[in-house]
Amino acid sequence: MNPRPSWLIPSATMTLGAFMMVTGSLVHGDYAPSVWLDLGAALTLFGPLYFVQLLLERRIREVRQQEQHTLSSVEQLSHEIEEIRQQTAARLDDLRRVTLESVRQRRQSDEDAFRRFTEEPTFENVVRLLDRARGLGAISDRGVRVRLPGTTLRLRFPLAARLGNGTPVLEVGLEEEDGTLPHDATAPGIPMRGQQPIPWSAATSAGDWAASVAPKLQRLNRYPGDEHFDPSGALEQLIHLLRLAIEARTRPPSATTPMPRFKPVIEMPNDEWVITEDGLQSLASESSFTVKELFHKTNEAVAVAGLSEEPAAKLREAWRVAQRLLLSPGSPF
């Protein structure tokens, strides 16, 4: 607002009022002096009041302008906050999509590794799956065991290969069902943990390595005969066990295909039970038994009670193998 009009009217009215009051004091008569004095006083008071009104109106306009500016700023800020929120939500959605895509790709990579192992069970494919299971904490630090078909002996596969003369070697071991050193069929058992090594070198094919198992069995007087000797069956058990252990930790559970949560797996004695570092766990239900529970006298009978013949036989088999494996060598049941 221009300051001159704001001061002009109040100044003029005050000057005029003062002039009229002076005029009233000079006029003679009964009523004229008082009229001039009243009019002059009124005009003199009007000036300051009018000026105060102008100041109030100006302040009110400034307050309204400031309020409008504040509202505009708040609206702008709201728009900016909403844009930031949308951008953040979009980035989080992108992160979730990227993460899920990475998980799906890794799962597909696992599936490709299983397929390659089935099609060509090479040293590299075996080590790759063992490394994957070890990275997930899905198998025991002591390795995993599979039964050698036609015998009661087990092949134990370690978690990782070692370097032997510059070539990676997987130190596969042959052991008894109870984890002790393998013994001659005509001799008593050896109450000592250990394996007879059957090393698998990266330079050795699966067929050549499997063929090296036969002389070991023959020297132990444990060769089951040509019709029953089947080391490829042991590798099939290994891929099945590793798939189970890996998928239990990487596949999302569903209502149709529930996936039990396993402790690190050691062996799968049959298709209904697995032996873990913590004891025995069911593949089909939430049933499990700790190491301590496996050696309680009445627990096995209670667990088997109510089961049909085949499930009961599989539980007894798994119970017996778990007890023998987890018990110290030479200890009585």
C-alpha positions as CSV (number, residue, x, y, z in Angstrom):
1,M,0.0,0.0,0.0
2,N,1.2,3.5,-0.9
3,P,1.9,5.4,2.4
4,R,0.8,8.9,1.1
5,P,-2.9,8.1,0.8
6,S,-2.8,6.4,4.3
7,W,-1.5,9.6,5.9
8,L,-3.3,12.1,3.7
9,I,-6.9,11.7,4.9
10,P,-6.2,11.5,8.6
11,S,-3.8,14.5,8.3
12,A,-6.4,16.5,6.4
13,T,-9.2,15.8,8.8
14,M,-7.1,16.6,11.8
15,T,-6.0,19.9,10.2
16,L,-9.6,20.8,9.2
17,G,-10.8,19.9,12.7
18,A,-8.1,22.1,14.3
19,F,-9.1,25.0,12.0
20,M,-12.8,24.6,12.9
21,M,-12.0,24.6,16.6
22,V,-9.9,27.8,16.2
23,T,-12.7,29.3,14.1
24,G,-15.3,28.4,16.8
25,S,-13.2,30.1,19.5
26,L,-13.3,33.3,17.4
27,V,-17.0,33.3,16.5
28,H,-19.4,35.1,18.8
29,G,-22.9,34.0,19.5
30,D,-24.9,31.5,21.7
31,Y,-24.7,28.4,19.6
32,A,-22.2,29.0,16.8
33,P,-19.0,28.6,18.9
34,S,-20.1,25.3,20.4
35,V,-21.1,23.9,17.0
36,W,-17.8,24.9,15.5
37,L,-15.9,23.4,18.5
38,D,-17.9,20.1,18.4
39,L,-17.4,19.7,14.6
40,G,-13.7,20.5,15.0
41,A,-13.3,18.0,17.8
42,A,-15.1,15.3,15.9
43,L,-13.0,15.8,12.8
44,T,-9.8,15.9,15.0
45,L,-10.7,12.6,16.6
46,F,-11.8,11.1,13.3
47,G,-8.3,11.4,11.9
48,P,-6.5,9.1,14.4
49,L,-9.4,6.6,14.4
50,Y,-9.3,6.4,10.6
51,F,-5.6,5.9,10.7
52,V,-5.9,3.1,13.3
53,Q,-8.5,1.5,11.1
54,L,-6.2,1.7,8.1
55,L,-3.4,0.1,10.2
56,L,-5.7,-2.7,11.4
57,E,-6.9,-3.4,7.8
58,R,-3.4,-3.5,6.6
59,R,-2.4,-5.9,9.4
60,I,-5.4,-8.1,8.7
61,R,-4.5,-8.3,5.0
62,E,-0.9,-9.2,5.9
63,V,-2.1,-12.0,8.2
64,R,-4.4,-13.3,5.5
65,Q,-1.6,-13.2,3.0
66,Q,0.7,-15.0,5.4
67,E,-2.0,-17.6,6.1
68,Q,-2.5,-18.2,2.4
69,H,1.2,-18.5,1.9
70,T,1.3,-21.0,4.8
71,L,-1.5,-23.0,3.4
72,S,0.2,-23.1,0.0
73,S,3.4,-24.2,1.6
74,V,1.6,-26.9,3.6
75,E,-0.1,-28.2,0.4
76,Q,3.2,-28.1,-1.5
77,L,4.9,-30.0,1.4
78,S,2.1,-32.5,1.5
79,H,2.5,-33.1,-2.2
80,E,6.2,-33.5,-1.8
81,I,5.7,-36.0,1.1
82,E,3.2,-38.0,-0.9
83,E,5.7,-38.1,-3.8
84,I,8.5,-39.2,-1.5
85,R,6.2,-41.9,0.0
86,Q,5.2,-43.2,-3.4
87,Q,8.8,-43.2,-4.5
88,T,9.8,-45.0,-1.3
89,A,7.0,-47.5,-1.7
90,A,8.0,-48.1,-5.3
91,R,11.6,-48.6,-4.4
92,L,10.6,-51.1,-1.6
93,D,8.4,-52.9,-4.1
94,D,11.3,-53.0,-6.6
95,L,13.5,-54.3,-3.8
96,R,11.0,-57.0,-2.9
97,R,10.6,-58.0,-6.6
98,V,14.4,-58.1,-7.1
99,T,14.9,-60.1,-3.9
100,L,12.1,-62.6,-4.8
101,E,13.5,-62.9,-8.3
102,S,16.9,-63.6,-6.9
103,V,15.5,-66.3,-4.6
104,R,13.6,-67.8,-7.6
105,Q,16.7,-67.8,-9.7
106,R,18.7,-69.5,-7.0
107,R,16.0,-72.1,-6.6
108,Q,16.0,-72.7,-10.3
109,S,19.8,-73.0,-10.2
110,D,19.3,-75.7,-7.5
111,E,16.9,-77.5,-9.7
112,D,19.3,-77.3,-12.6
113,A,22.1,-78.7,-10.4
114,F,19.8,-81.7,-9.4
115,R,19.0,-82.3,-13.0
116,R,22.7,-82.2,-14.1
117,F,23.6,-84.6,-11.3
118,T,20.9,-87.0,-12.3
119,E,21.9,-86.9,-16.0
120,E,25.6,-86.9,-15.3
121,P,26.8,-87.6,-11.7
122,T,30.2,-86.1,-12.0
123,F,32.6,-85.0,-9.2
124,E,31.8,-81.4,-9.9
125,N,28.1,-81.8,-9.7
126,V,28.3,-83.8,-6.4
127,V,30.6,-81.2,-4.8
128,R,28.4,-78.3,-6.0
129,L,25.3,-79.8,-4.3
130,L,27.3,-80.6,-1.1
131,D,28.6,-77.0,-1.0
132,R,25.0,-75.7,-1.5
133,A,23.7,-77.9,1.4
134,R,26.6,-76.9,3.6
135,G,26.0,-73.2,2.9
136,L,22.4,-73.5,4.0
137,G,23.4,-75.4,7.2
138,A,21.1,-78.2,5.9
139,I,23.5,-81.2,6.5
140,S,25.6,-82.3,9.4
141,D,29.1,-81.0,9.8
142,R,30.2,-84.6,9.9
143,G,28.9,-85.2,6.4
144,V,25.9,-87.3,5.1
145,R,25.5,-91.0,4.9
146,V,23.7,-93.3,2.4
147,R,23.4,-97.1,2.5
148,L,25.4,-99.1,0.0
149,P,22.7,-101.3,-1.7
150,G,23.1,-105.0,-1.0
151,T,25.0,-104.4,2.2
152,T,24.5,-102.8,5.7
153,L,27.5,-100.6,5.1
154,R,27.3,-96.8,4.7
155,L,29.1,-94.4,2.4
156,R,29.7,-91.1,4.2
157,F,30.2,-88.0,2.0
158,P,32.1,-85.1,3.5
159,L,31.0,-81.5,3.3
160,A,33.8,-80.3,1.0
161,A,36.6,-81.6,-1.1
162,R,40.2,-81.2,-0.2
163,L,43.3,-80.7,-2.4
164,G,45.3,-83.8,-3.0
165,N,48.5,-83.3,-5.1
166,G,46.9,-80.2,-6.6
167,T,43.6,-82.0,-7.6
168,P,40.4,-81.7,-5.5
169,V,39.5,-84.9,-3.8
170,L,36.2,-85.9,-2.0
171,E,37.2,-88.1,0.9
172,V,34.2,-90.5,0.8
173,G,34.4,-93.1,3.6
174,L,33.0,-96.6,4.0
175,E,31.7,-97.4,7.5
176,E,29.4,-99.7,9.4
177,E,25.8,-98.9,10.2
178,D,26.8,-97.7,13.6
179,G,29.5,-95.4,12.3
180,T,32.4,-97.7,13.3
181,L,35.3,-99.0,11.1
182,P,34.1,-101.6,8.5
183,H,35.2,-105.1,9.4
184,D,35.6,-108.5,7.7
185,A,32.3,-110.5,7.6
186,T,34.0,-113.3,9.5
187,A,35.4,-111.1,12.2
188,P,33.7,-109.2,15.1
189,G,33.0,-105.5,14.9
190,I,35.5,-102.9,15.7
191,P,34.3,-100.6,18.5
192,M,35.9,-97.5,17.0
193,R,34.5,-94.7,15.0
194,G,36.1,-94.4,11.5
195,Q,35.9,-95.0,7.8
196,Q,37.8,-96.8,5.2
197,P,38.6,-94.2,2.6
198,I,37.3,-94.5,-0.9
199,P,38.5,-91.1,-2.3
200,W,36.8,-89.6,-5.3
201,S,39.2,-87.3,-7.3
202,A,38.0,-84.6,-9.7
203,A,40.0,-86.4,-12.4
204,T,38.0,-89.6,-11.8
205,S,34.6,-90.3,-13.5
206,A,31.7,-91.5,-11.4
207,G,31.9,-94.9,-13.1
208,D,35.6,-95.4,-12.2
209,W,35.0,-94.3,-8.7
210,A,32.0,-96.6,-8.3
211,A,34.2,-99.5,-9.6
212,S,36.7,-98.8,-6.9
213,V,34.2,-99.6,-4.3
214,A,34.0,-103.3,-5.3
215,P,37.6,-104.2,-4.3
216,K,37.0,-102.6,-0.9
217,L,34.0,-104.8,-0.3
218,Q,35.7,-107.9,-1.6
219,R,38.7,-107.4,0.8
220,L,36.2,-107.1,3.6
221,N,34.4,-110.3,2.5
222,R,31.3,-108.1,2.1
223,Y,30.8,-108.1,-1.7
224,P,27.0,-108.7,-2.3
225,G,27.4,-110.2,-5.7
226,D,27.1,-108.8,-9.2
227,E,23.3,-108.8,-9.1
228,H,23.1,-106.7,-5.9
229,F,26.2,-104.5,-6.2
230,D,24.8,-101.1,-7.1
231,P,26.9,-98.0,-6.2
232,S,24.7,-95.9,-8.5
233,G,21.9,-96.6,-6.1
234,A,23.9,-95.0,-3.4
235,L,24.3,-91.9,-5.5
236,E,20.6,-91.9,-6.1
237,Q,20.0,-91.9,-2.4
238,L,22.6,-89.1,-2.0
239,I,20.8,-86.8,-4.5
240,H,17.4,-87.6,-2.9
241,L,18.8,-86.8,0.6
242,L,20.5,-83.5,-0.6
243,R,17.3,-82.4,-2.4
244,L,15.3,-83.0,0.7
245,A,17.7,-81.1,2.9
246,I,18.1,-78.2,0.5
247,E,14.4,-77.8,-0.3
248,A,13.4,-78.0,3.3
249,R,15.2,-74.7,3.7
250,T,14.5,-73.0,0.4
251,R,11.0,-74.0,-0.6
252,P,8.1,-72.1,0.8
253,P,5.6,-74.4,2.7
254,S,2.1,-74.8,1.3
255,A,-1.1,-76.4,2.4
256,T,-0.8,-79.2,-0.2
257,T,2.9,-79.9,0.2
258,P,4.0,-79.0,3.8
259,M,7.7,-79.1,4.2
260,P,9.0,-80.1,7.7
261,R,11.8,-78.0,9.3
262,F,14.8,-80.3,9.7
263,K,17.8,-80.0,11.9
264,P,21.1,-80.7,9.9
265,V,20.5,-84.0,8.2
266,I,22.8,-87.0,8.6
267,E,21.0,-89.9,6.9
268,M,17.6,-91.0,5.6
269,P,17.2,-94.6,6.6
270,N,13.9,-94.9,4.7
271,D,11.3,-92.8,2.9
272,E,9.5,-91.8,6.1
273,W,12.2,-90.8,8.6
274,V,15.5,-88.8,8.7
275,I,18.3,-88.9,11.2
276,T,19.5,-85.5,12.2
277,E,22.0,-84.1,14.6
278,D,19.2,-83.7,17.1
279,G,17.7,-87.2,16.7
280,L,14.9,-88.5,14.5
281,Q,12.4,-86.6,12.5
282,S,9.4,-87.6,10.4
283,L,9.1,-86.7,6.7
284,A,5.3,-86.8,6.7
285,S,4.4,-85.2,10.1
286,E,5.6,-83.1,12.9
287,S,6.7,-86.1,14.9
288,S,10.3,-86.0,16.1
289,F,12.4,-87.7,18.8
290,T,15.5,-86.2,20.4
291,V,18.6,-88.2,21.0
292,K,17.7,-88.5,24.7
293,E,14.2,-89.7,23.8
294,L,15.6,-92.4,21.5
295,F,17.2,-94.1,24.4
296,H,14.2,-94.1,26.8
297,K,13.0,-97.6,27.3
298,T,9.3,-97.1,26.7
299,N,9.4,-94.3,24.1
300,E,9.7,-96.6,21.1
301,A,6.8,-98.8,22.1
302,V,4.6,-95.8,22.7
303,A,5.6,-94.2,19.3
304,V,4.9,-97.4,17.4
305,A,1.6,-98.1,19.2
306,G,-1.4,-97.3,16.9
307,L,0.6,-97.4,13.7
308,S,-0.2,-99.9,10.9
309,E,2.3,-102.6,10.1
310,E,4.4,-100.8,7.4
311,P,4.8,-97.4,9.1
312,A,5.6,-99.2,12.4
313,A,8.3,-101.2,10.7
314,K,9.8,-98.1,9.1
315,L,9.8,-96.3,12.4
316,R,11.5,-99.3,14.1
317,E,14.1,-99.4,11.4
318,A,14.9,-95.7,11.7
319,W,14.9,-95.9,15.5
320,R,17.4,-98.8,15.5
321,V,19.8,-97.1,13.0
322,A,19.6,-93.8,14.8
323,Q,20.3,-95.5,18.2
324,R,23.3,-97.3,16.7
325,L,24.7,-94.2,15.0
326,L,24.2,-91.8,17.9
327,L,25.4,-94.2,20.7
328,S,29.0,-94.4,21.6
329,P,30.7,-97.5,20.1
330,G,30.6,-100.5,22.4
331,S,27.9,-99.1,24.6
332,P,24.9,-101.5,25.3
333,F,21.4,-100.4,24.2
